[in-house]
């Protein structure tokens, strides 16, 4: 399902203990790809009034219409943490639909992968190209400390519900929130769900680098073999910008050439017959399956023996 590695990298590390083999993406941080964080600074959670976070709900509704305008060919789903926020978003979307009826065909329920607004507890089994994920929970209207109660997320197994929700997207998760990671006080929570949410917000803001437990110097070049190092040095002397060991899981692309102008895009992946190649169990896995999956994800792959 995950057409961008970042969509599964967080769950692979936090839930599956890095046992999944995932394939690197040919882009790093690009808009509308992978996981993004949209911060709604003015948002607040009306716990007593049962209206949820109306400011955030309004932002989500605007993002829904913006999506249909800019990415009409991508299917879309909205997930809220709880029922109250789900209803707030539904109300905000309906108001915008009444004002602008030129997008009504996107809301037809008989469409393949039709638009939906669901909450954490009833989204299992759905998948869409883009998922807008509204946290909702935030500081109270009068400011001050936020309550460390996250509805279904705080219940037993809340971390599994969160895992299901964040792995629904094929191309892009837009995590929308009115809080920053530090607003979730680890000293005041015992359940795993809110702890995982704090880490996921951090991941959405900072990318896969926050998953690495040991600090890694981005300037250090890692090579699998002397041969790979020789290929790297040759390309480097020719003036190419070359990345090494691209990927988040056990499977990595040895070398990748960066686009000379468009930052964050790799124009070519290079595989050498080093340790990664020899670790594959069969010739078919080495020479056919990996390449077809990578090309399907947008890579151009070149092999050097």
C-alpha positions in Angstrom: 0.0 0.0 0.0 2.7 2.5 1.0 4.0 4.2 -2.2 6.3 6.3 -0.1 8.6 4.6 2.5 7.8 7.2 5.2 4.2 6.0 5.3 5.3 2.7 6.8 8.7 3.6 8.3 7.3 4.8 11.6 5.1 1.7 12.2 7.9 -0.5 11.0 10.1 0.9 13.8 7.6 1.4 16.6 5.2 -1.5 16.1 6.9 -4.1 13.9 10.4 -3.9 15.4 11.9 -3.3 11.9 10.9 -6.7 10.7 9.2 -5.4 7.6 11.3 -5.1 4.4 10.3 -1.7 2.9 11.5 -0.1 -0.3 13.1 3.4 -0.4 11.3 6.3 -2.1 12.9 8.2 -4.9 12.0 11.5 -3.2 12.7 12.8 0.3 10.5 15.6 1.6 8.1 16.7 -1.1 4.7 18.3 -0.7 1.8 15.9 -1.0 4.0 12.9 -0.5 5.0 10.9 2.6 4.0 12.3 6.0 3.4 16.0 6.6 2.4 18.0 9.7 0.0 20.9 9.3 0.1 23.0 12.5 -3.1 24.9 13.4 -1.7 27.4 16.0 -5.1 29.0 16.9 -6.8 25.6 17.5 -8.3 24.8 20.9 -10.4 21.9 22.2 -13.8 22.7 23.7 -14.1 19.7 26.0 -17.1 20.9 28.0 -19.1 22.2 25.1 -18.8 19.0 23.1 -17.9 20.8 19.9 -14.4 19.5 19.6 -11.7 21.6 17.9 -13.8 23.7 15.5 -10.8 25.8 14.3 -9.0 22.6 13.3 -12.1 21.2 11.8 -12.5 24.3 9.6 -8.9 23.9 8.4 -9.5 20.2 7.6 -12.6 21.2 5.5 -10.6 23.8 3.6 -7.9 21.2 2.9 -10.5 18.7 1.6 -11.7 21.3 -1.0 -8.1 22.2 -1.8 -7.3 18.5 -2.4 -10.2 18.1 -4.9 -9.1 21.3 -6.6 -5.3 20.4 -6.9 -5.3 16.5 -6.8 -8.7 15.4 -8.3 -7.3 12.0 -9.4 -6.3 11.1 -5.8 -8.8 9.4 -3.6 -9.2 11.0 -0.1 -10.3 10.1 3.4 -10.4 12.0 6.6 -9.8 10.4 10.0 -10.5 12.1 13.3 -9.4 10.8 16.7 -12.8 10.8 18.3 -16.5 11.0 17.4 -16.8 14.6 18.5 -14.1 15.8 16.2 -15.5 13.6 13.4 -18.8 15.4 13.7 -17.1 18.8 13.8 -15.3 18.1 10.6 -18.5 16.7 8.9 -20.3 19.9 9.9 -17.5 22.2 8.5 -17.4 20.2 5.2 -21.2 20.4 4.8 -21.1 24.2 5.3 -18.4 24.5 2.6 -20.4 22.3 0.3 -23.5 24.5 0.7 -21.3 27.6 -0.3 -19.6 25.9 -3.2 -21.5 23.2 -5.0 -19.1 22.8 -8.0 -17.3 19.9 -6.2 -20.4 17.8 -5.4 -19.4 14.9 -7.7 -16.4 14.3 -5.4 -18.8 13.5 -2.5 -20.8 10.8 -4.4 -20.8 7.6 -2.3 -20.9 5.3 -5.3 -17.4 6.4 -6.5 -14.6 3.9 -6.3 -12.7 4.7 -3.1 -15.3 7.3 -2.2 -14.5 10.2 0.1 -15.1 9.4 3.8 -14.9 11.0 7.3 -14.4 8.4 10.0 -12.8 8.2 13.4 -10.1 6.1 14.9 -12.4 3.3 15.9 -14.2 2.6 12.6 -11.5 3.1 9.9 -10.0 -0.3 9.8 -9.9 -1.8 6.3 -10.1 1.5 4.4 -7.3 2.8 2.3 -7.0 6.0 0.2 -4.3 7.8 -1.8 -4.3 10.7 0.7 -5.4 10.7 4.3 -6.1 13.9 6.3 -5.7 13.0 10.0 -7.1 15.4 12.5 -5.8 15.1 16.1 -8.4 17.6 17.5 -7.2 17.4 21.1 -5.6 20.6 22.2 -5.3 23.2 25.0 -8.7 24.5 26.4 -10.2 27.8 24.9 -8.9 29.9 27.9 -5.3 28.5 27.4 -3.2 26.8 30.0 -2.3 23.1 30.3 -4.0 20.7 28.0 -5.8 17.6 29.5 -3.9 14.4 29.0 -7.0 12.5 27.9 -7.0 11.3 24.3 -10.3 9.4 24.0 -9.9 6.0 22.3 -6.2 6.5 22.1 -5.9 6.5 25.9 -7.7 3.2 26.2 -6.0 -0.2 26.3 -4.8 -1.0 22.8 -4.9 2.7 21.7 -1.5 2.4 20.1 -2.9 -0.4 17.8 -5.8 1.9 16.7 -3.3 4.7 15.9 -1.1 2.2 13.9 -4.1 1.2 11.8 -5.0 4.9 11.1 -1.6 6.0 10.1 -1.1 3.2 7.6 -4.2 3.8 5.6 -2.6 6.1 2.9 -1.0 5.1 -0.3 0.8 8.4 -1.1 0.3 11.0 1.6 -0.7 11.5 5.2 -1.5 15.1 6.2 -1.4 15.1 10.0 -3.3 18.2 11.2 -2.9 19.3 14.8 -3.1 22.2 17.2 -0.3 20.9 19.5 3.4 20.3 19.3 5.1 17.1 20.6 6.1 18.7 23.9 2.5 19.5 24.7 2.0 15.8 25.4 3.5 15.4 28.9 5.0 12.0 29.2 5.1 12.3 33.0 1.3 12.5 33.1 0.4 9.6 30.9 0.8 5.9 31.3 -0.9 4.4 28.3 1.1 3.7 25.1 -1.3 5.4 22.7 -0.6 9.0 23.6 3.2 8.3 23.8 3.1 6.9 20.3 1.1 10.0 19.1 3.8 12.3 20.5 6.4 10.3 18.6 4.3 10.4 15.4 3.9 14.2 15.5 7.7 14.4 15.9 8.1 12.1 12.9 5.7 14.1 10.8 7.7 17.3 11.6 11.3 16.0 11.4 11.1 12.9 9.2 12.8 9.5 9.6 15.8 11.0 11.3 13.9 11.0 14.6 13.6 7.2 14.4 17.4 6.7 14.6 18.3 6.0 18.3 22.0 6.6 17.8 22.8 10.1 16.5 24.1 9.8 13.0 26.3 12.5 11.3 24.6 13.2 7.9 28.0 14.1 6.5 29.4 10.5 7.0 29.5 8.5 3.8 28.7 4.8 4.4 29.9 2.1 1.9 29.1 -1.5 1.6 32.3 -2.6 -0.2 35.5 -1.2 -1.7 33.9 -1.6 -5.2 30.9 0.6 -4.2 33.3 3.2 -2.7 35.2 3.3 -6.1 32.0 3.9 -8.0 31.0 6.6 -5.5 34.4 8.3 -5.8 34.2 8.2 -9.6 30.7 9.8 -9.6 31.8 12.4 -7.0 34.8 13.4 -9.1 32.4 13.9 -12.1 30.5 16.5 -10.0 27.4 14.4 -9.2 25.7 14.8 -5.8 25.5 11.2 -4.5 23.6 9.8 -1.6 24.6 6.4 0.0 22.5 3.6 1.6 19.1 5.2 0.9 16.2 3.7 2.9 14.7 3.3 6.3 14.5 -0.5 6.7 17.0 -3.4 6.3 16.8 -2.9 2.5 18.7 0.0 1.1 19.8 1.3 -2.3 23.6 1.5 -2.4 24.0 4.8 -4.2 21.5 7.4 -5.5 22.2 10.4 -7.7 20.4 13.6 -6.6 18.6 15.9 -9.0 20.9 18.8 -9.8 18.1 21.4 -9.4 15.1 19.9 -7.7 16.0 19.3 -4.0 14.8 16.1 -2.5 14.5 14.0 -5.7 16.8 11.1 -6.8 17.1 10.8 -10.5 18.9 7.4 -10.5 19.4 4.5 -8.1 22.6 2.5 -8.4 22.9 -1.1 -7.1 26.2 -2.8 -6.8 26.7 -6.5 -6.0 27.7 -5.9 -2.4 26.3 -7.3 0.9 22.8 -6.1 0.2 22.7 -8.0 -3.1 24.2 -11.2 -1.7 21.8 -11.2 1.3 18.8 -11.8 -1.0 17.8 -15.5 -0.9 17.2 -16.1 -4.6 18.3 -14.8 -7.9 14.7 -13.9 -8.8 14.4 -11.8 -5.6 17.8 -10.1 -6.4 17.3 -9.4 -10.1 13.5 -9.2 -10.8 11.3 -8.5 -7.8 13.3 -5.7 -6.2 13.8 -3.9 -9.4 10.1 -4.1 -10.5 8.9 -2.8 -7.1 11.4 0.1 -7.2 10.5 1.0 -10.8 6.9 0.9 -9.8 7.7 3.4 -7.1 9.2 5.8 -9.6 12.9 4.8 -9.5 15.3 4.4 -12.4 17.7 1.7 -11.4 21.1 1.1 -12.9 23.3 -2.0 -12.0 27.0 -2.1 -11.8 28.7 -5.5 -11.2 
